[in-house]
Amino acid sequence: MHPHLCSRRHFLHANAFGIGSLALACLLKDNGLLAAPVKPHAMDQPPRYDLVPKTPHFEPKAKAMISLFQMGGPSHMDLFDPKPMLTKYHGQRFPGEIKYDNRAEASEKVFGSPFQFSQHGQCGMELSELLPHLGEIADDITLIRSMHSGVNNHAQGLYAINNGRPLAGRPTLGAWLTYGLGCETQELPAYMVLAHPKGLPFFHEQHFTNGWLPSLYQGTVIRPAEPHILNLEPASALAGGPQRRQLDLLRSMNETHLSEHPGELDLQARIASYELAANMQTAAKEALDISNEPEHVKRHYGVDKPETQDYATRCIIARRLVERGVRFVQVLNTSQSWDQHNGLIKALPSNCIAMDQPVAALVTDLKQRGLLDSTVVYWGGEMGRLPVMQNDVSREKWGRDHNTHGFSQWVAGGGFKRGHVHGETDEWGHKAVKDIVNHYDWHATLLHCFGFDHTKLIYKRNGVAATMTDGQGARVVTDLLG
């Protein structure tokens, strides 16, 4: 075949019916090559862009992570960080300086939380009445009350928490982990994203982008309804002989191209993607189907109740994926549903009802199955809220503006302490003042749990070594670790 008549790229473009994504895997399977045992690949060897399990720098505590990301900015002083001063001075002028994101709707009146706090567990962790189920697992979590990124809008806050810098286009934590560790299954993507029925949050793919890492490490979006994964099945007209002949031709072209371009690592990544797509045809369907889960498990999560059904279903799927060797699972909300600039008194309880029971059930379920010690469960957003009122029109309209100078998140399993509260904000909940955890410290600590020195997990970009923390002075927060 003359290269000017039909290039490999032209062939794939002209036959884009899912064939390319199945070719190499089907042929390797027919030859018995996929049954060969997988050997871990050490990170200090020459880079290989595939999902073969890799050995980290040192023995890890964590093997998988479930990120329950809450886009919009949950109000920490109404959920995790009780502030009596807010109650005492409710309605009075705030005595300090506030940096508003939306000055036009802002006020300087202190907004005391309308929700009550109480102690939970043997650790005595104080949590809001809006989180009764989380209170039941207080002794299993670490609550961080001193998070800080200092970038006061949603996009920049999201980038900082997800990829390490307040800039778009960088690899997310899930991409770094799958790049560094590979995957324990070769039948499912290493990085899977469970979308909300109403759609992805704002800034869509920035939640799970591979950035400048090879595309193999991007999150695979799982739709809430069938088909859960688009373009997984080949067209029926291509089944049988026509498909086999196309696969044989594509295999021949792949082998020729690879032999002519030894060491082309992007091609390795593409071939690995083709192999994965074929294996997913049966494995993904089984993993995403919860119909065979015991009824008592589904009730425990809240699948039987309309207000919790969606989040409960996705939390069960997240557990099933981790059980099957998926490295990183991200469960997302829609829009910026925690962004309560107004109507907080009604909207915040609604948010909590939808996720409180499923999230607590996920932690207890993982613990009962012996998976919590090796699985990090994370709950948090890109920011918290301010201690003053926004939209001071009526009680029903009260809300809070953005705050990235002090906010809360929690984590369970994977080497983190249990029943522990870390750090403090000031008496107003405005700024982190004790044991501050910057977003880059958080990433360094997570990578440590997975067996990595964050300064040595590198990717050479245009000949320059890049890391997730990139010289920001990040530190591992050892006080968070058990």
C-alpha positions as CSV (number, residue, x, y, z in Angstrom):
1,M,0.0,0.0,0.0
2,H,1.5,3.3,-1.1
3,P,1.8,5.8,1.8
4,H,0.5,8.6,-0.4
5,L,-2.7,6.7,-1.1
6,C,-3.7,5.6,2.3
7,S,-2.0,6.6,5.5
8,R,-2.7,5.0,8.8
9,R,-4.6,8.1,10.0
10,H,-6.7,8.2,6.8
11,F,-7.7,4.6,7.3
12,L,-8.8,5.2,10.9
13,H,-10.7,8.3,9.9
14,A,-12.6,6.5,7.2
15,N,-13.5,3.5,9.4
16,A,-14.4,5.2,12.6
17,F,-17.1,2.8,13.7
18,G,-15.4,1.6,16.9
19,I,-13.1,-0.8,14.9
20,G,-9.8,0.9,15.8
21,S,-10.6,0.7,19.5
22,L,-11.0,-3.1,19.3
23,A,-8.4,-4.2,16.8
24,L,-5.2,-5.0,18.6
25,A,-6.9,-6.3,21.7
26,C,-9.1,-8.8,19.8
27,L,-6.1,-10.1,17.9
28,L,-3.9,-10.4,20.9
29,K,-6.7,-12.3,22.7
30,D,-7.0,-14.7,19.8
31,N,-3.3,-15.4,20.0
32,G,-3.5,-16.0,23.7
33,L,-1.2,-13.1,24.6
34,L,-3.7,-11.3,26.9
35,A,-3.6,-14.3,29.3
36,A,0.1,-13.7,30.1
37,P,0.7,-12.6,33.7
38,V,1.2,-8.9,34.2
39,K,4.5,-7.9,35.9
40,P,4.7,-4.7,37.8
41,H,6.8,-2.0,36.1
42,A,9.0,0.2,38.3
43,M,8.8,4.0,38.0
44,D,12.6,4.3,37.8
45,Q,12.7,2.3,34.5
46,P,12.3,4.0,31.1
47,P,8.7,5.3,30.8
48,R,6.0,3.2,29.4
49,Y,2.6,4.7,28.6
50,D,0.2,1.9,29.5
51,L,-1.9,0.7,32.4
52,V,0.3,-2.2,33.5
53,P,0.7,-2.1,37.3
54,K,3.8,-0.1,38.3
55,T,5.8,-0.1,41.5
56,P,5.8,3.2,43.4
57,H,8.8,4.7,45.3
58,F,8.0,3.0,48.5
59,E,5.4,0.7,50.1
60,P,2.0,2.4,49.8
61,K,-0.8,2.4,52.3
62,A,-3.4,3.2,49.6
63,K,-4.1,1.4,46.4
64,A,-7.3,3.2,45.2
65,M,-9.2,6.4,45.7
66,I,-12.9,7.5,45.6
67,S,-13.2,11.2,45.2
68,L,-16.7,12.5,46.2
69,F,-16.2,16.0,44.7
70,Q,-18.8,18.7,45.6
71,M,-18.5,21.5,43.0
72,G,-19.7,24.9,44.2
73,G,-18.2,25.3,47.7
74,P,-20.0,23.6,50.6
75,S,-20.5,26.0,53.6
76,H,-18.0,24.8,56.2
77,M,-19.4,26.9,59.1
78,D,-22.8,25.3,58.5
79,L,-21.5,21.7,58.2
80,F,-18.1,21.0,59.8
81,D,-16.7,24.1,61.6
82,P,-19.0,25.5,64.4
83,K,-18.4,29.1,65.2
84,P,-20.3,30.5,68.3
85,M,-19.1,34.0,67.4
86,L,-21.2,33.9,64.3
87,T,-24.3,33.1,66.4
88,K,-23.4,35.7,69.1
89,Y,-23.0,38.5,66.6
90,H,-25.6,37.4,64.0
91,G,-26.9,40.5,62.1
92,Q,-24.2,42.8,63.3
93,R,-21.4,44.4,61.3
94,F,-18.4,42.1,60.7
95,P,-15.4,43.7,62.5
96,G,-12.7,42.7,60.0
97,E,-12.0,42.9,56.3
98,I,-13.7,40.6,53.8
99,K,-12.7,40.0,50.2
100,Y,-15.9,39.4,48.3
101,D,-16.2,37.7,45.0
102,N,-19.6,39.4,44.2
103,R,-19.5,42.8,45.9
104,A,-22.8,43.9,44.4
105,E,-24.8,41.4,46.4
106,A,-22.6,41.4,49.5
107,S,-23.3,42.7,53.0
108,E,-21.2,43.2,56.0
109,K,-23.6,41.5,58.4
110,V,-22.5,38.4,60.3
111,F,-24.5,35.3,59.3
112,G,-24.8,33.0,62.3
113,S,-25.4,29.4,61.2
114,P,-29.1,28.4,61.4
115,F,-28.1,24.8,62.0
116,Q,-27.2,23.1,65.3
117,F,-23.9,21.2,66.0
118,S,-23.3,18.3,68.3
119,Q,-20.5,15.9,69.2
120,H,-20.3,12.5,67.5
121,G,-18.3,9.3,68.1
122,Q,-15.7,8.5,70.8
123,C,-13.6,11.3,69.3
124,G,-16.3,13.9,70.0
125,M,-16.2,15.4,66.5
126,E,-18.6,18.3,66.2
127,L,-20.8,18.1,63.1
128,S,-23.9,19.8,61.9
129,E,-27.4,18.4,62.3
130,L,-27.5,18.2,58.5
131,L,-25.0,15.3,58.6
132,P,-26.5,12.7,61.0
133,H,-25.1,9.7,59.0
134,L,-21.7,11.2,58.7
135,G,-21.8,11.6,62.5
136,E,-22.2,7.8,62.7
137,I,-18.8,7.3,61.1
138,A,-17.0,10.2,62.8
139,D,-14.5,7.7,64.4
140,D,-13.5,6.6,60.8
141,I,-12.7,10.0,59.3
142,T,-10.1,12.8,59.5
143,L,-11.8,16.2,59.3
144,I,-9.5,19.0,58.0
145,R,-10.8,22.4,59.0
146,S,-7.8,24.4,57.8
147,M,-7.8,24.0,54.0
148,H,-6.5,26.9,52.0
149,S,-5.9,27.7,48.3
150,G,-6.3,31.5,48.3
151,V,-7.9,31.7,44.8
152,N,-11.3,33.1,45.2
153,N,-13.4,31.8,42.2
154,H,-14.8,28.5,41.2
155,A,-12.6,27.8,38.1
156,Q,-9.3,28.7,39.8
157,G,-10.3,26.9,43.0
158,L,-11.2,23.8,41.1
159,Y,-7.9,23.8,39.2
160,A,-6.0,24.2,42.5
161,I,-7.7,21.4,44.3
162,N,-7.8,19.0,41.3
163,N,-4.5,19.7,39.5
164,G,-2.3,21.5,41.9
165,R,-2.2,25.0,40.4
166,P,-5.0,27.7,39.8
167,L,-4.5,27.1,36.0
168,A,-6.4,25.1,33.5
169,G,-4.8,22.3,31.3
170,R,-2.7,20.5,33.9
171,P,-3.2,16.8,34.8
172,T,-5.6,16.1,37.6
173,L,-4.7,13.9,40.6
174,G,-6.5,10.9,39.1
175,A,-4.3,11.2,35.9
176,W,-1.1,11.4,38.0
177,L,-2.1,8.4,40.0
178,T,-2.9,6.2,37.0
179,Y,0.2,7.4,35.3
180,G,2.3,6.5,38.3
181,L,0.6,3.3,39.3
182,G,-1.1,1.9,36.3
183,C,-4.2,-0.2,37.1
184,E,-4.8,-3.5,38.8
185,T,-7.3,-4.5,36.1
186,Q,-6.8,-4.6,32.4
187,E,-10.5,-4.9,31.7
188,L,-11.7,-1.5,33.0
189,P,-10.3,2.1,32.7
190,A,-8.0,3.0,35.6
191,Y,-9.8,6.4,36.0
192,M,-13.6,6.4,35.9
193,V,-15.9,9.4,36.4
194,L,-19.6,8.9,37.5
195,A,-21.7,11.7,36.2
196,H,-24.9,13.2,37.7
197,P,-28.1,12.5,35.8
198,K,-28.5,16.2,35.1
199,G,-25.0,16.5,33.6
200,L,-21.4,17.2,34.6
201,P,-20.4,20.2,36.8
202,F,-19.3,23.4,35.3
203,F,-15.8,23.3,33.7
204,H,-16.7,19.8,32.6
205,E,-13.5,18.0,31.5
206,Q,-11.2,20.0,33.8
207,H,-12.4,17.7,36.6
208,F,-10.8,14.7,35.0
209,T,-8.4,15.9,32.3
210,N,-5.1,14.2,31.6
211,G,-3.6,17.6,30.8
212,W,-0.3,17.1,29.0
213,L,0.0,13.5,30.2
214,P,-0.8,10.9,27.4
215,S,-4.6,10.6,26.8
216,L,-4.7,7.1,28.3
217,Y,-4.7,8.7,31.7
218,Q,-7.8,10.8,31.2
219,G,-10.9,9.9,33.2
220,T,-13.6,7.9,31.4
221,V,-17.0,9.4,31.9
222,I,-19.7,7.0,32.9
223,R,-23.2,8.2,31.9
224,P,-26.0,7.7,34.5
225,A,-28.2,6.0,31.9
226,E,-27.7,3.4,29.2
227,P,-25.5,3.4,27.2
228,H,-23.2,4.1,30.2
229,I,-20.2,4.3,27.9
230,L,-20.6,5.7,24.4
231,N,-19.3,3.9,21.3
232,L,-18.4,0.8,23.3
233,E,-20.2,-1.6,20.9
234,P,-19.3,-2.0,17.2
235,A,-21.9,-1.4,14.6
236,S,-23.9,-4.7,14.0
237,A,-23.2,-4.5,10.3
238,L,-19.5,-4.9,10.9
239,A,-19.9,-8.1,12.9
240,G,-18.3,-11.3,11.6
241,G,-16.2,-11.5,8.5
242,P,-16.0,-7.8,7.6
243,Q,-14.9,-6.9,11.1
244,R,-12.3,-9.7,11.1
245,R,-10.8,-8.5,7.8
246,Q,-10.6,-4.9,9.0
247,L,-9.0,-6.0,12.2
248,D,-6.4,-8.0,10.4
249,L,-5.6,-5.1,8.1
250,L,-5.4,-2.6,11.0
251,R,-3.2,-5.0,13.0
252,S,-0.8,-5.3,10.1
253,M,-0.6,-1.5,9.7
254,N,-0.1,-1.0,13.5
255,E,2.8,-3.5,13.5
256,T,4.4,-1.9,10.5
257,H,4.1,1.6,11.9
258,L,5.5,0.6,15.3
259,S,8.4,-1.2,13.7
260,E,9.2,1.9,11.7
261,H,9.0,4.2,14.7
262,P,10.6,2.4,17.6
263,G,10.3,4.2,20.9
264,E,7.3,6.2,19.9
265,L,5.6,6.2,23.4
266,D,2.4,7.9,22.3
267,L,1.8,5.0,20.0
268,Q,2.2,2.6,22.9
269,A,-0.5,4.6,24.8
270,R,-2.9,4.4,21.8
271,I,-2.3,0.6,21.4
272,A,-3.0,0.2,25.2
273,S,-6.3,2.1,24.7
274,Y,-7.3,-0.3,21.8
275,E,-6.7,-3.3,24.0
276,L,-8.7,-1.8,26.9
277,A,-11.7,-1.0,24.7
278,A,-12.2,-4.6,23.7
279,N,-11.9,-5.9,27.2
280,M,-14.4,-3.4,28.5
281,Q,-17.3,-4.8,26.4
282,T,-18.2,-7.3,29.0
283,A,-16.4,-6.1,32.1
284,A,-17.9,-2.6,32.2
285,K,-21.5,-3.9,31.8
286,E,-21.0,-6.2,34.8
287,A,-19.3,-3.6,37.0
288,L,-22.0,-0.9,36.4
289,D,-25.0,-3.2,37.0
290,I,-26.1,-3.2,40.7
291,S,-29.1,-5.3,40.2
292,N,-27.4,-8.3,41.8
293,E,-26.4,-6.4,44.9
294,P,-28.3,-7.7,48.0
295,E,-31.4,-5.7,49.0
296,H,-30.1,-4.9,52.4
297,V,-26.9,-3.3,50.9
298,K,-29.0,-1.2,48.6
299,R,-31.2,0.0,51.5
300,H,-28.1,0.7,53.5
301,Y,-27.0,3.2,50.8
302,G,-30.5,4.6,50.3
303,V,-31.3,3.2,46.8
304,D,-34.9,2.7,48.0
305,K,-35.5,6.4,48.6
306,P,-36.0,8.9,45.7
307,E,-34.0,11.7,47.4
308,T,-30.9,9.4,47.8
309,Q,-31.4,7.0,45.0
310,D,-29.0,8.6,42.5
311,Y,-26.0,9.2,44.8
312,A,-26.5,5.9,46.5
313,T,-26.4,4.0,43.2
314,R,-23.2,5.8,42.1
315,C,-21.6,5.2,45.5
316,I,-22.3,1.5,45.1
317,I,-20.9,1.5,41.6
318,A,-17.8,3.3,43.0
319,R,-17.3,0.5,45.5
320,R,-17.8,-2.1,42.8
321,L,-15.2,-0.5,40.6
322,V,-12.6,-0.3,43.3
323,E,-13.3,-4.0,44.1
324,R,-12.5,-4.8,40.5
325,G,-9.2,-3.0,40.5
326,V,-10.0,0.5,39.2
327,R,-7.5,3.0,40.6
328,F,-9.4,6.3,40.8
329,V,-13.2,6.8,40.8
330,Q,-14.7,10.3,40.8
331,V,-18.3,10.9,41.8
332,L,-19.5,14.3,40.6
333,N,-22.5,16.6,41.3
334,T,-24.1,18.8,38.6
335,S,-23.6,22.4,37.8
336,Q,-22.3,24.2,41.0
337,S,-25.0,22.8,43.2
338,W,-23.2,23.8,46.5
339,D,-22.8,27.4,45.4
340,Q,-25.4,28.9,47.7
341,H,-25.1,32.7,47.2
342,N,-28.8,32.8,48.1
343,G,-31.4,30.5,49.5
344,L,-28.8,28.6,51.7
345,I,-31.3,27.8,54.5
346,K,-33.4,25.7,52.1
347,A,-30.8,24.5,49.6
348,L,-28.1,23.3,51.9
349,P,-30.3,20.7,53.7
350,S,-31.5,19.4,50.4
351,N,-27.9,18.9,49.2
352,C,-27.1,17.1,52.4
353,I,-30.1,14.8,52.3
354,A,-29.1,13.6,48.9
355,M,-25.6,12.5,49.8
356,D,-25.2,12.1,53.6
357,Q,-26.6,8.5,53.9
358,P,-24.9,7.2,50.7
359,V,-21.5,8.6,51.6
360,A,-21.6,7.2,55.2
361,A,-22.7,3.8,53.8
362,L,-19.8,3.8,51.4
363,V,-17.3,4.2,54.2
364,T,-18.9,1.5,56.3
365,D,-19.3,-0.9,53.4
366,L,-15.7,-0.5,52.4
367,K,-14.7,-1.1,56.0
368,Q,-16.8,-4.2,56.3
369,R,-15.3,-5.6,53.2
370,G,-11.7,-5.0,54.3
371,L,-11.1,-2.3,51.6
372,L,-11.1,0.9,53.6
373,D,-7.5,0.5,54.8
374,S,-6.3,0.5,51.2
375,T,-8.9,2.9,49.7
376,V,-8.9,6.7,50.2
377,V,-12.4,8.2,50.4
378,Y,-12.4,11.9,49.9
379,W,-15.2,14.4,50.4
380,G,-14.8,18.1,49.6
381,G,-15.2,21.0,47.2
382,E,-13.1,23.7,45.7
383,M,-13.8,26.3,48.5
384,G,-15.9,27.2,51.5
385,R,-18.1,30.2,52.3
386,L,-17.8,33.6,54.0
387,P,-19.1,34.4,57.5
388,V,-21.3,37.2,56.3
389,M,-24.7,37.4,54.6
390,Q,-25.1,37.7,50.9
391,N,-28.5,38.7,49.4
392,D,-29.7,40.4,52.6
393,V,-33.2,40.8,51.3
394,S,-35.1,38.3,53.5
395,R,-34.3,35.2,55.5
396,E,-35.3,33.0,52.6
397,K,-32.7,34.7,50.4
398,W,-29.7,34.7,52.7
399,G,-26.6,33.1,51.3
400,R,-22.8,33.2,51.5
401,D,-20.1,34.2,49.1
402,H,-16.9,32.3,48.2
403,N,-14.1,31.7,50.6
404,T,-10.8,29.9,49.8
405,H,-8.8,31.2,52.7
406,G,-10.2,28.7,55.2
407,F,-12.5,25.8,54.5
408,S,-13.1,22.1,55.4
409,Q,-12.9,18.7,53.8
410,W,-12.8,15.1,55.2
411,V,-11.0,11.9,54.2
412,A,-11.2,8.3,55.3
413,G,-9.1,5.2,54.9
414,G,-5.9,4.7,52.9
415,G,-3.4,5.6,55.7
416,F,-5.2,8.6,57.2
417,K,-6.0,8.9,60.9
418,R,-9.4,8.0,62.2
419,G,-11.5,10.1,64.5
420,H,-9.2,13.1,64.0
421,V,-9.8,16.8,63.6
422,H,-7.0,18.8,62.0
423,G,-6.4,22.5,62.0
424,E,-8.5,25.5,62.8
425,T,-10.0,28.6,61.2
426,D,-10.3,31.9,63.1
427,E,-13.2,32.6,65.4
428,W,-15.3,33.7,62.4
429,G,-14.5,30.7,60.1
430,H,-12.9,33.2,57.7
431,K,-9.3,32.2,57.5
432,A,-7.3,29.1,58.3
433,V,-5.0,30.0,61.3
434,K,-3.6,26.8,62.7
435,D,-2.0,23.7,61.0
436,I,-2.9,25.1,57.6
437,V,-3.1,22.6,54.7
438,N,-2.5,24.3,51.3
439,H,-3.9,22.5,48.3
440,Y,-0.3,21.5,47.2
441,D,0.3,20.1,50.7
442,W,-2.8,18.0,50.3
443,H,-1.6,16.6,47.0
444,A,1.9,15.8,48.4
445,T,0.2,14.0,51.3
446,L,-2.1,12.0,49.1
447,L,0.8,11.0,46.8
448,H,2.7,9.9,49.9
449,C,-0.2,7.6,50.8
450,F,0.1,6.0,47.4
451,G,3.9,5.4,47.8
452,F,5.2,8.4,46.0
453,D,7.7,11.1,46.8
454,H,5.8,14.0,45.2
455,T,9.1,15.6,43.9
456,K,10.1,12.4,42.1
457,L,6.8,11.4,40.4
458,I,7.8,13.3,37.2
459,Y,6.8,13.5,33.6
460,K,9.3,15.0,31.1
461,R,7.5,17.7,29.1
462,N,9.5,19.1,26.3
463,G,12.6,17.7,28.0
464,V,11.7,19.4,31.4
465,A,10.7,17.3,34.4
466,A,7.2,18.3,35.6
467,T,5.5,17.2,38.9
468,M,2.1,17.7,40.3
469,T,3.4,20.0,43.1
470,D,6.0,21.7,40.9
471,G,8.3,23.5,43.3
472,Q,5.6,25.2,45.4
473,G,7.3,24.1,48.7
474,A,4.7,21.4,49.2
475,R,5.1,19.2,52.3
476,V,3.6,15.9,53.4
477,V,1.3,16.7,56.4
478,T,2.3,13.8,58.6
479,D,-0.2,14.8,61.3
480,L,-2.9,13.6,59.0
481,L,-1.5,10.1,58.8
482,G,-2.1,7.2,61.0
